[in-house]
Amino acid sequence: DRLKNQLMIAFRQQMEIRRSLVELENTNMELHIDTSRHLLTIADWEREKAKRDRKWWEEKWSEKTDKEQDDEERESGMTDELDMSEPLEVSVAREELGMLLTEQRKTAALKCELEQK
């Protein structure tokens, strides 16, 4: 009877550990998906920004007619017409990315801890 009871307790503990591991794996997968989504948001915006900037510079340089105008604009920077502000969704994605990576590290540590039991 005592042996049977000990086996049942050990079995329940193992099942609880396995359940916890599955939950951690699900959490890790959700974090990974969210991280990928945020990285994609940032990459899309940066690609579009580079494309806009390149087009803007190409148009600006093709409009120039004399060397004096080129020199003046180079000295003044001429970046005031470029829109450098990033959209709110990109800013939010950057902020949340750090939090998500921290959570992924915590989840990985918990998983390692459970796997050692």
MIDOSE-1310 file (N, C-alpha, C; in nm, 2 decimals, decimal comma, always signed):
residues 117
drlk	+0,08/-0,12/+0,00/+0,00/+0,00/+0,00/+0,09/+0,13/+0,00; +0,19/+0,12/+0,08/+0,28/+0,24/+0,09/+0,35/+0,26/-0,04; +0,40/+0,16/-0,10/+0,47/+0,17/-0,23/+0,38/+0,22/-0,33; +0,26/+0,17/-0,33/+0,16/+0,22/-0,43/+0,13/+0,36/-0,41
nqlm	+0,12/+0,41/-0,29/+0,10/+0,55/-0,26/+0,21/+0,64/-0,31; +0,34/+0,59/-0,28/+0,46/+0,66/-0,33/+0,46/+0,67/-0,48; +0,43/+0,56/-0,55/+0,43/+0,56/-0,69/+0,32/+0,66/-0,75; +0,21/+0,67/-0,68/+0,10/+0,76/-0,73/+0,15/+0,90/-0,71
iafr	+0,21/+0,93/-0,60/+0,26/+1,07/-0,57/+0,37/+1,10/-0,67; +0,46/+1,01/-0,70/+0,57/+1,04/-0,80/+0,51/+1,06/-0,94; +0,41/+0,98/-0,97/+0,34/+0,99/-1,10/+0,27/+1,13/-1,11; +0,20/+1,17/-1,01/+0,13/+1,30/-1,01/+0,23/+1,42/-1,02
qqme	+0,35/+1,40/-0,95/+0,45/+1,51/-0,96/+0,51/+1,51/-1,10; +0,53/+1,40/-1,16/+0,58/+1,40/-1,30/+0,48/+1,46/-1,40; +0,35/+1,43/-1,38/+0,25/+1,48/-1,46/+0,24/+1,63/-1,45; +0,26/+1,68/-1,33/+0,25/+1,83/-1,30/+0,37/+1,89/-1,37
irrs	+0,49/+1,83/-1,36/+0,61/+1,89/-1,43/+0,59/+1,89/-1,58; +0,53/+1,78/-1,63/+0,51/+1,78/-1,78/+0,40/+1,88/-1,82; +0,30/+1,90/-1,74/+0,20/+2,00/-1,77/+0,26/+2,14/-1,77; +0,35/+2,16/-1,67/+0,42/+2,29/-1,66/+0,51/+2,32/-1,78
lvel	+0,58/+2,21/-1,82/+0,67/+2,22/-1,94/+0,59/+2,25/-2,07; +0,47/+2,19/-2,08/+0,39/+2,22/-2,20/+0,34/+2,36/-2,19; +0,30/+2,41/-2,08/+0,26/+2,55/-2,06/+0,37/+2,65/-2,09; +0,49/+2,62/-2,04/+0,60/+2,70/-2,07/+0,64/+2,70/-2,22
entn	+0,63/+2,59/-2,28/+0,65/+2,58/-2,43/+0,55/+2,66/-2,51; +0,42/+2,65/-2,47/+0,32/+2,74/-2,53/+0,35/+2,88/-2,51; +0,38/+2,92/-2,39/+0,42/+3,06/-2,36/+0,54/+3,11/-2,45; +0,64/+3,02/-2,46/+0,76/+3,05/-2,54/+0,72/+3,07/-2,68
melh	+0,63/+2,99/-2,73/+0,59/+3,00/-2,87/+0,51/+3,13/-2,90; +0,42/+3,17/-2,80/+0,35/+3,29/-2,82/+0,45/+3,41/-2,81; +0,55/+3,41/-2,72/+0,65/+3,51/-2,72/+0,73/+3,52/-2,85; +0,76/+3,41/-2,90/+0,84/+3,40/-3,03/+0,75/+3,46/-3,14
idts	+0,63/+3,43/-3,15/+0,54/+3,48/-3,25/+0,53/+3,63/-3,24; +0,51/+3,68/-3,12/+0,50/+3,83/-3,09/+0,63/+3,90/-3,13; +0,74/+3,84/-3,09/+0,87/+3,89/-3,12/+0,89/+3,90/-3,27; +0,86/+3,80/-3,34/+0,87/+3,80/-3,49/+0,78/+3,90/-3,55
rhll	+0,66/+3,92/-3,50/+0,57/+4,02/-3,55/+0,62/+4,16/-3,54; +0,68/+4,19/-3,42/+0,74/+4,32/-3,39/+0,86/+4,34/-3,48; +0,94/+4,24/-3,50/+1,06/+4,25/-3,58/+1,02/+4,28/-3,73; +0,91/+4,22/-3,77/+0,86/+4,24/-3,90/+0,81/+4,38/-3,92
tiad	+0,74/+4,43/-3,82/+0,69/+4,57/-3,83/+0,80/+4,67/-3,84; +0,91/+4,65/-3,76/+1,02/+4,74/-3,76/+1,09/+4,73/-3,90; +1,12/+4,60/-3,94/+1,19/+4,58/-4,07/+1,11/+4,64/-4,19; +0,98/+4,63/-4,19/+0,90/+4,68/-4,30/+0,91/+4,83/-4,30
were	+0,90/+4,90/-4,18/+0,91/+5,04/-4,18/+1,05/+5,09/-4,22; +1,15/+5,02/-4,17/+1,29/+5,06/-4,21/+1,31/+5,05/-4,36; +1,26/+4,94/-4,42/+1,27/+4,92/-4,56/+1,20/+5,03/-4,64; +1,07/+5,06/-4,60/+1,00/+5,17/-4,66/+1,06/+5,31/-4,64
kakr	+1,12/+5,33/-4,53/+1,19/+5,46/-4,50/+1,31/+5,47/-4,59; +1,39/+5,36/-4,60/+1,51/+5,37/-4,69/+1,47/+5,39/-4,83; +1,36/+5,33/-4,87/+1,31/+5,34/-5,01/+1,27/+5,49/-5,04; +1,19/+5,55/-4,94/+1,15/+5,69/-4,95/+1,27/+5,78/-4,95
drkw	+1,36/+5,76/-4,86/+1,48/+5,84/-4,85/+1,56/+5,84/-4,98; +1,58/+5,72/-5,04/+1,66/+5,70/-5,16/+1,59/+5,78/-5,28; +1,45/+5,76/-5,28/+1,38/+5,83/-5,39/+1,39/+5,98/-5,37; +1,38/+6,03/-5,25/+1,38/+6,17/-5,22/+1,52/+6,23/-5,27
week	+1,63/+6,16/-5,23/+1,76/+6,20/-5,27/+1,78/+6,20/-5,42; +1,73/+6,09/-5,48/+1,74/+6,09/-5,63/+1,67/+6,20/-5,69; +1,55/+6,23/-5,65/+1,48/+6,35/-5,70/+1,55/+6,48/-5,68; +1,60/+6,49/-5,55/+1,67/+6,62/-5,52/+1,79/+6,64/-5,61
wsek	+1,87/+6,53/-5,62/+1,99/+6,55/-5,70/+1,97/+6,56/-5,85; +1,86/+6,51/-5,90/+1,83/+6,52/-6,04/+1,77/+6,66/-6,07; +1,72/+6,73/-5,97/+1,67/+6,87/-5,99/+1,78/+6,97/-5,99; +1,89/+6,94/-5,94/+2,00/+7,04/-5,93/+2,06/+7,07/-6,07
tdke	+2,08/+7,20/-6,09/+2,13/+7,24/-6,22/+2,27/+7,30/-6,21; +2,31/+7,36/-6,10/+2,45/+7,42/-6,10/+2,52/+7,37/-5,97; +2,65/+7,38/-5,98/+2,74/+7,33/-5,88/+2,72/+7,41/-5,75; +2,70/+7,54/-5,76/+2,69/+7,63/-5,65/+2,57/+7,59/-5,56
qdde	+2,46/+7,55/-5,62/+2,34/+7,51/-5,55/+2,37/+7,38/-5,47; +2,45/+7,29/-5,54/+2,48/+7,16/-5,48/+2,57/+7,19/-5,35; +2,66/+7,27/-5,36/+2,75/+7,30/-5,24/+2,67/+7,36/-5,13; +2,59/+7,46/-5,16/+2,51/+7,52/-5,05/+2,42/+7,42/-4,98
eres	+2,35/+7,33/-5,06/+2,26/+7,24/-5,00/+2,34/+7,13/-4,92; +2,46/+7,09/-4,97/+2,54/+7,00/-4,89/+2,58/+7,05/-4,76; +2,62/+7,18/-4,76/+2,66/+7,25/-4,63/+2,54/+7,26/-4,54; +2,43/+7,29/-4,58/+2,31/+7,31/-4,49/+2,25/+7,18/-4,45
gmtd	+2,29/+7,07/-4,51/+2,24/+6,94/-4,46/+2,12/+6,89/-4,55; +2,03/+6,97/-4,59/+1,91/+6,94/-4,67/+1,84/+6,82/-4,63; +1,84/+6,79/-4,50/+1,76/+6,68/-4,46/+1,63/+6,72/-4,40; +1,60/+6,85/-4,39/+1,48/+6,90/-4,33/+1,36/+6,86/-4,40
eldm	+1,36/+6,82/-4,53/+1,24/+6,78/-4,60/+1,21/+6,63/-4,58; +1,31/+6,56/-4,53/+1,29/+6,41/-4,51/+1,21/+6,39/-4,38; +1,11/+6,31/-4,39/+1,03/+6,28/-4,27/+1,10/+6,16/-4,19; +1,16/+6,20/-4,08/+1,24/+6,10/-4,00/+1,17/+6,04/-3,89
sepl	+1,05/+6,09/-3,86/+0,97/+6,03/-3,74/+0,91/+5,90/-3,78; +0,92/+5,81/-3,68/+0,87/+5,67/-3,71/+0,72/+5,67/-3,65; +0,64/+5,59/-3,72/+0,50/+5,57/-3,67/+0,49/+5,51/-3,53; +0,38/+5,54/-3,47/+0,36/+5,49/-3,33/+0,37/+5,34/-3,32
evsv	+0,32/+5,27/-3,42/+0,33/+5,12/-3,41/+0,47/+5,07/-3,42; +0,56/+5,14/-3,48/+0,70/+5,10/-3,48/+0,77/+5,13/-3,35; +0,73/+5,25/-3,29/+0,79/+5,28/-3,16/+0,74/+5,18/-3,06; +0,62/+5,15/-3,06/+0,56/+5,05/-2,97/+0,63/+4,91/-2,99
aree	+0,65/+4,87/-3,11/+0,71/+4,75/-3,14/+0,85/+4,74/-3,08; +0,93/+4,85/-3,10/+1,06/+4,86/-3,04/+1,06/+4,85/-2,89; +0,97/+4,91/-2,82/+0,96/+4,91/-2,68/+0,92/+4,77/-2,63; +0,82/+4,71/-2,70/+0,78/+4,57/-2,66/+0,88/+4,46/-2,69
lgml	+0,96/+4,49/-2,78/+1,06/+4,39/-2,82/+1,15/+4,36/-2,70; +1,20/+4,46/-2,63/+1,29/+4,44/-2,52/+1,22/+4,36/-2,41; +1,09/+4,39/-2,38/+1,02/+4,32/-2,28/+1,00/+4,17/-2,32; +0,97/+4,15/-2,45/+0,95/+4,01/-2,50/+1,07/+3,93/-2,49
lteq	+1,19/+3,99/-2,52/+1,31/+3,91/-2,51/+1,35/+3,88/-2,37; +1,31/+3,97/-2,28/+1,33/+3,94/-2,13/+1,25/+3,83/-2,09; +1,12/+3,83/-2,13/+1,03/+3,72/-2,10/+1,07/+3,59/-2,16; +1,13/+3,59/-2,28/+1,18/+3,47/-2,34/+1,29/+3,41/-2,26
rkta	+1,38/+3,49/-2,21/+1,49/+3,44/-2,13/+1,44/+3,38/-2,00; +1,34/+3,45/-1,93/+1,29/+3,40/-1,81/+1,22/+3,26/-1,83; +1,14/+3,25/-1,94/+1,08/+3,13/-1,98/+1,18/+3,01/-2,00; +1,28/+3,05/-2,07/+1,39/+2,95/-2,10/+1,45/+2,90/-1,97
alkc	+1,48/+2,99/-1,88/+1,54/+2,95/-1,75/+1,44/+2,86/-1,67; +1,31/+2,90/-1,67/+1,22/+2,81/-1,60/+1,21/+2,67/-1,66; +1,21/+2,67/-1,79/+1,20/+2,54/-1,86/+1,33/+2,45/-1,83; +1,44/+2,51/-1,83/+1,56/+2,44/-1,79/+1,55/+2,38/-1,65
eleq	+1,50/+2,47/-1,56/+1,48/+2,43/-1,42/+1,39/+2,31/-1,41; +1,28/+2,32/-1,48/+1,18/+2,21/-1,47/+1,24/+2,08/-1,54; +1,31/+2,09/-1,64/+1,37/+1,98/-1,71/+1,47/+1,90/-1,62; +1,53/+1,97/-1,53/+1,63/+1,91/-1,44/+1,56/+1,83/-1,33
k	+1,43/+1,85/-1,31/+1,36/+1,78/-1,20/+1,33/+1,64/-1,23
